[in-house]
Amino acid sequence: MTPRFLSRFTILLLLVLVVSFSASDADARRSRRSSFKRSSKSWSKKTSPSKNVWGQRNGGGLFGKTKKSSGYAKPGTDKKATGTATGNPKNATSKGYSKPGSKTGKSFSGASSFDKKNATALKKKKAASSYAAHQKETGKFKQPNTTSEKRSYNSNPIYSKAKKQGDFNYQTHYQRRDSYYRGRGWTAPGYAYRSRPRFGMWDAMVWWMVLDNLGSRNSYAMGYHHANDPGYQEWRQEANRLAEDDTSLKAKLTELDAKVATLEGTPVQADYLPEGMPPEVALAATAMADKKASKPEFTLATASSGGNYTYFGNLIKQATPSVDIRIRTTAGSMENLRLLANHKVDAAIVQSDAFQVYRRTYPNTPLTASEQVALYPEVTQMIANRESGIQSVQDIKPGGTHILFIGPEGSGTAMTWEGLCLQDESYRKIKTRHASYESALTRVMEDPNAVMMFVSGLNSSLLNKAEDEAKRTKKIRLVEVNDWDFNDARDTRGNRIYQFVTIPARTYPGLQKGFLLGSDVESIAVSAVLVVRTDWARKYGSEALDALSYAIMESKPIIRNRTNGLTR
């Protein structure tokens, strides 16, 4: 094989590769989505709190995994219990119970201000990152920005149409703008950076893009409809200056004038933009930053007006001034999930065991993928008469003489009991009755056969009342809810439904008083979970979700101190 043949063969091979690459690149450009959509990467920036806040539970939304659990397994069946606390039950089986060691269970501890400090640090970091992105972008241009008074474009219909949700972030703005142009296969020519980054209210790139797409009426019509706009005139003067040393640019400007002239007589549209271009892309970043933010509407379903859910909802509302949060009081978790499923609310606070009960109750009305974050534990607190002989839920015999009061119909307590029955059908054989918590407490004090259950954060008004009665009469006690058969229960998304906790002896000295000293009480807890519809997060963007995330981080220590047993 001669050297000449090898040389020709190499050239031919290179030509084939170039043609193939060009074709595949063109196909890629055509298939690339060109609509104005935020990149998924914008949801996971290191400076954003949302990934850490909403990624703790699997809701199948922006941060949740899509893998589903097949359900739950009990210790001793086909899956060994792993334990949610510092120890594991010994010899636990699905047919019986063996009390775990004395150090098992998750103890409540004081909530520090770490979350709030972390939120403040993240805000500062995000602000610094935003400013750095702006400095980097404007640093690409040789000419500095000119000062444009807001009043010169404040009434412009394009400026009015642009949406600014929550706190403005330069980094996110430039990411979205660049994503829009990449989706159309356009990159800025080199001479654009010999100029300025903005002209009046306009981002400079919108005009350089127009100049590179003169084959489309949709593009060059911009020059016709905005011919009298001060920002456009400023750009045209700058383009003419650059064209003095650039014949190619001068030819494009001449062609632009010729194309614009063909539209003479067409009614002028002050709000004209190329089809599919969002006003946020056309406007300069600094113009967007100066714009007054519109508040996203956010309806949050809680529970009764005096409960912890509504208290926490109001905390978030106070900490999120950039979002229009509206609190909707309800009957509790099941109603909240129905409201979410029917698009009646944007978010809700529910118990972690509600998802499984809802799924069993309404199998044909699925919940859409949603963001989830656990707020605080809600403990199953069971009170019995001291003459009943009941020290643990295990002492309540199915079909026996005891009656368990499980709260009003539709209450969170009733739902938790239904969840326990779903995990272990033998619980259904226990006699239960619905009643208000106050009347149930009265019944327990009077009747040795009565037991009551209440699911809430610690030191609720009801338990404080029970504590006062225990000190006064010494008739009632707090009993353990320590069935470790529920240790591995998980919802369909793989989230653990229950956690085992230890209520410290000092929490309720009267209710927990033993023969000589007070004793810790082991129980199971569910989590109060804030669920936000994913479509709300997508609609209003990462800025709105971040604002909500900061508020959650700042409010958590307050609600934890309210519910963890250290304050009364």
N, C-alpha and C positions, 0 to 999 in steps of 0.2 A: 504494500500500500504506500503510494508516494506521498511526500509531504504536502504537494499541492492538493491531492484528494482529501487529506486529513483537514487541511485548512478550510476547504469548501464545505466539508461535512460539518465542521464545527460551527461555521457561520449559519448553515441551514438549520442546525439544531437550536442555536440561539434565537433565530427568527421564529421557529415554532413555539419556543417557550414564551417569547414576548407576546405573540398573538394569543396564546392560551391564557396567559396571565391577564391580558387586557380584556378578553372575553369574560373570564370569571369575575374580574373586578367590576365590569359593567353589570353582570348579572347580580352581583352582590349589592351594587348600588340600587338596582331596580327593586330588589327584594327587601332592602332595608326599610324599616318602618319610618315614614317621614312625618308622621303626626307629632305634635308637640307633647311629648310624654317625658316625665322625669326618669332618669336612669335608676335602675334598682340600686346602683351603688350609692345614690344619694341618701338612701335610707340607712346605710351602715357606715357613715363617716365616723371616724374615731372621735370627733368632737360632738357627735350627737348622742344624747342620752337614751334615745328611743330604743336602740337595739338592745341595750342592757336591761332597760325597764320592761319592755314587752317581750323580750326573748326568754324570760325565765319560765313561762308556761307555754305549752304547745297548744295554740288555738287554730293553727292552720292558716294564719293570715300572713302579713308581710314578714314577720319574724318567726312564725311558728313552723315547725316541721310538718310535712304532709303525711308521714308514716303514722298509721293508726295501730292502736293496740287491739288485740282480739278480745280484750275484756279483762277479767281479773282471775287470779288463782289464789286459792287459800293455802296456807301452810299445811303441809302434810298430805296434800293431794298430789298434783303433778308439778308443783313449783314450790321451792323452799322459800320460807319467809326470809326477807333480808333485813327487815326492821327499818323504821324511819327515825330511830333515836339512837342513843349511845349504846344500846344493848339489844339482844335478840331474845325472844321468848324461848324457853326451854321445853322441849318435848311438846310443842304446840301441835295439835291436830285439828282437823275439821270437826271432830266429834266431841271434843272436850276442851278444857282450858287448863293451862299450867301457868301459874303466876310468874311473871318475869322477875328478874333480879331487882333489888331495891334501887338500883341506880339507873334503871331504864326510864325512858320517857324524856321528852324535851322540856327542860325547865324554862319558865319565863324569865326573862332578864330585862333590865332597863334598856330603853331605846335611847341610844346616844344621838347626838346631832350630826352623825357622820353623813347621813343621807343629805341633809340640808347643806352641809359644807361641801359635799361632793357636787351637788347641784350648782352651787355658787361657783365652784371651781370650773365646772364644765361650761357654764355660761361665759365666764371670762375667757376660757380657752376657745370657745366657739367664736366669740367676738373678735379675738385676736386672729383666728384663722380666716374669718371673713375679711378683716381689714388687710391681711397679708395677701389674700387672693386679689383684692382690688388693686393693691400696690403692684402686684406682679403683672396684672393685665394692663394697667395704664402705663407701666414701665416699658412695654413693648413699643410704644409710640414715641417718635422723636419730638413731636410737638405737644405741649401741655394742653390740658383742657382749658377752655375759656369759661368764664363765669356766665351762666345763663340764669336770669331771674325766673323764678317759678311762675310768676304772674304772666309771663310771656306765653306760657303753654298750659296754664292751669285749667282753662276752659276748653282746651282742645278735646274733641270727642274721643280721639284715640287714647289720650291720657286718661280720660274719664273711664273708658272701658277697661283699662288695665286693672287686674286684680292683685292686690297685695294682702296676703293672709298672714297675720301675726308679725313677728319680728323679721325684718328683711335681712337676708344673708347674701352677701356678694358672691361667695363661693358657689352657692346653689344657683344663683341667677346666671352666672357665666356658664356653669355646667349645662343648664337647660338651653341657653342660647346656642352654645356650641353643638349640643346634641341635635338641635333643630337644623342647623346648617349642614352638619355631617349627614343627616338623614336625606338631604337633597344633593349630596355629593359635591358640595361647594366648600372651598377653602379660600381664605382671603388672599389676594395678590400681595406681593411684596411692597408695592408702592403705597398700600393702605397704611402701613406702619410708619411711613415717612410723614404722616399727617397727624390727626388728633383722634382720640377715642370717642368723642361725641360732638354733635353739632346741634345746639339748642336742646330740645328734648329727645333727639334721635340718637340711637346708637350708630356709630359710624358704619358698622358692618352692613346695615340694611341698605345703604346707598351704594356701597361697593358691590354688594350682591346684585343690585338692580342693574348696575353697569355691566355685569358679567352675564346677564340673562336677557339681552335685548331682543332675542328671538321670540320672546313671549310678551304678548300684549298685557298679560296679567302683571308683568314686572315693570315694563317701561311706563305703564299708566301712572305709576307712583310719581314720576316727574311731572306729569300733567296735573294731577289732582292736588299736588302740594307745591306747585310752582311759586305760590306767594307765601309759603311758610318761611319764616326767618331762618329756621334751622336748615332747611333745604338750600336756601340761597347762600347760606354760610358755607355749606358743603360744596356747592357748585363753584364758588370762588376759590376754595382751596383746591378742588380738582383741576380747575383751569391753571392754577399756579404750578401744580405738579406736572401738568401736561406740556408745559413750556420745554421741558427736557425729556419728554417721553412721547414719541410719535404714536405709539400704540394706544396710549391712554387718550391722546388727543383725537384719534380716529373714533374711539368709543364714544367720546363726548359729542362729537359731530353726529354720529349715528343716533345717539339718544335724542338730540334736538330734532332730527328728522322724524323719528318715530313719534315724538310728542306732538309734533306739528300735525300729524295725521288725525289726531284726536280733537282738533279744533272744533268747537261747537258742542262737544259732549258736556252734559251737565257736570259741574264739579262736585265731587264727593269729599267733604272734609275728613270723613272717617275712613277713607279708602286705604286698604292694605291688600297685598297679594293674597289670593285665596289660600286659606290654610295657615296663614301667619298670625300667631297670637300677638296682641299689642305689647305683651311683656317682652317679646323678642325685639320688636322694633324700637322700644324705648331704651334710653341710656340707663345704665345701672344707677347712677347718681340721681336721675330723675325718679326712678322707681323707689329709691331709698327715701326721697323726700315726700313721697306720696303718703297720704293718710291711709292707714291699714283698715280694711273692712273686717269686721269680726265674724269668724265662722260661727254659725249657729250649732249648738250642741245640747241636745236634750238628754239628761241623765236620769234614769229611773233608779230610785233608791228603795225605801220601804216606808214605815210609819214616820210621821213628822218628828217624833222625839227620839228616834233610834240612832244607833251608831252609823248606819248607812247614810242617813240624811245629814248627820253631823259631818261625816267625811266628805260627802258631796259638796257641802257648803264650804269646807276647807279648800277643796280644789277650786271652787268657784272664786273664792277670795284671792287665791294665788295665781289665777289665770286671767288677768284683765284683758288680754288680747283675744279671748274667746268668749262668745256670748253663751254662757252656760245657764241652762234652765233646769231646775230641779223638779222632777215629777215624783211625788210620793205615791206609793203603791202598797199592795198587800204583801209583797215580798218576792222572793226569788222566782217562783214559778210564773207569776204574772210578768215579771221583768223579762224572762226568757221568751214568753209569748209576744211581748211588745217588740223585742228585738227581732224575732222571726218574722213579724208582720210589718217591719220597717216603721214602727210607730215611735221609736226612740233611737238615738244614736249610740247610746251606751247604757250600761246597767251594772249595779253591784249585786252579785249573787253568791250563794254558798257553793263551794266546790263540788258538793255532792248533788247539786241541782241538775247538772248536765246529764247525768245518767238517768235520774228520775224523769227528766223532761223527755229524754230519748225514748224511754219505755212508754211514757204516757202519750206522747205525740210522735209516733214513728214516721208519719207522713208529712210532718212539718219541720223539716230540718233547719238548723241554725246555719246561717252563712258563715264562712271563715271570718274569724274575728281576732282582734288583738286581746290578749289576756295578761293581767298582772295580779299576783296575790298581794293583798294589802295587810292582813293581820289574821291570826287564828281565832276562830270562834269555837269555844269549848262546850262540849256536851256536859252540862252540869245537872246532876240528878240528886234530888232531895228526898229523904225518907224519914218516917217517924222513928225515933230511937227504939221504940218498943216493937218495931216490925221485925227486928233481927236481920235486916238487910244491910249489908256492908258493901255489896258489889252488885252490879247488874246480873251477875251469874246467880245471885240468890233469888231472883224473881223467876219463879217456876212457871213454865208454860202451862196454862190451864189451871193455875193455882188460885188462891184466894186474893192475891194482890191485884190492884188495878193501877195501871200506869197512865197518868195524865200526860198527853203529848201536845198540849197547846191547842189553840184554836185551829179549825179547819183551814187549810191553805197557808198556815204559818211555816216559818223556817224550821221550827222544831218538829212539826208534823212531817215535813218533807224529809228531814234527817232520819226520823224513825222509819219512814217508807224506804229510804235508802238502805238502812240497816237490814230491813226485811228482805230487800232485793238481794242482799249479799248472803243472808242466812234465813231461809224460809221458816225455821223453827221459831223465830221471833214473832211471827204472825200469830202464834198460839197464845202469846201473852195477852191478857185482857187489857185493852186500852180504851181511853175515853178522851174526847175533845172537850176542852173547857178553857176559859181565860186563865192566865197565869196566876192572877190574884186569887181567884176562887179555888184553883188547884192547890195553892199554898195553904189556904185556910183548911182545905180538906185534909192535907197531909198532917197538919198540926193536930187535927181532931181524930183522925182515923189511922190506926196502925197498919191497916191494909192498903193505904193510899201511898203512891209514889209519884213524884212529878219529875218531868224532864224539861230542861230549858237550854237552848243553844244560843250562846251569845259571847261577846267578849267578857272578860272578867270584870267584876265590880259594877255590874249593871244596877240600875235602880231596884229591880226585882230582887237580885241576890243581896243587895245591901239591906233591903227590907227583911229578907229571910235571915240574914246575919243578926239583925237587931232582935228578931223574935227568938233566935237560937240562944242568944245571950240572956234574954229575959226569961224564957220558959225552959230552956234546956231540953226541948222536946224533939227537935229535928236535927238532922245531920246530913253532910254531903257524902255521897257514896261513890264508889269507883265505877267507872265505865271502861273496863279494861279487857275487852274481848279481843285478843290478838289475832283471831281468825280474820279480822279485817285489815291486817297489816299490809297485804299486797294488793288491795283493791285499787283499780285504776279506771279512769274513764276511757272513752273510745279514742281519745287523742294520746293516751299513754300517761296522762298526768295522775299522780297519786291523789286519791280522794281524801284519805284520812292521814293524820299524823298523831302520834301518841305523845301526850304532854303530861307534865307533873304540875299540879296546882300546889304551890308552896303552902306550908302550914299557916304562915302568917297572913295569907290572903283573906281567909274567913276564920278567925280564931274560934268563934262560937260554933260554927258549923263543922269545923274540923277538929274540935276538941276530943282527945282520946281519954283513956283512963287517968293519965297523969298530965301528959303534954299533948300539944297539937300534933297532927301528923299530915304528911303530904298525901295528896289524893291523885291517883293516876286516872287519866281519862283520854278519850279520843277527841280530836278537834278537826273541824273542816276549816277551809280558808275562805275568807271574804275575798271574792275575786272581782276586779273591775274588768268588764268586757266592753270593748269598743268595736263597732262595726268597721271592717276593713274598708268598705266603700267610702266611709266618712274620711278615713285617713288618706285614701287615694285622692278624694275630691279636693281636700284642703291642703294637702301636701305636708312635707316634712316639718315645715316651720310650725304649723298648728299642732302636729303631734308632739313635736319637741316641747312646745309650751305646756302641753298637758303633762308630758313626762317630767319636766322640771317641777311642776306643781305637786305631782305625786311624790317625788323624792323629798320635797320640802315638807310635805304634810304627814308623811309616814311616821316620823318620830312623835308627832303630837297624838295621832290616833293610837299608836302603840302604847304610849304612856297612859292613855285613857283606858286601854283594854287589857294591859298585861299584868295587872294585879299589884303594881307598885304604888299606885296612887288611888285614892278613894274619892 
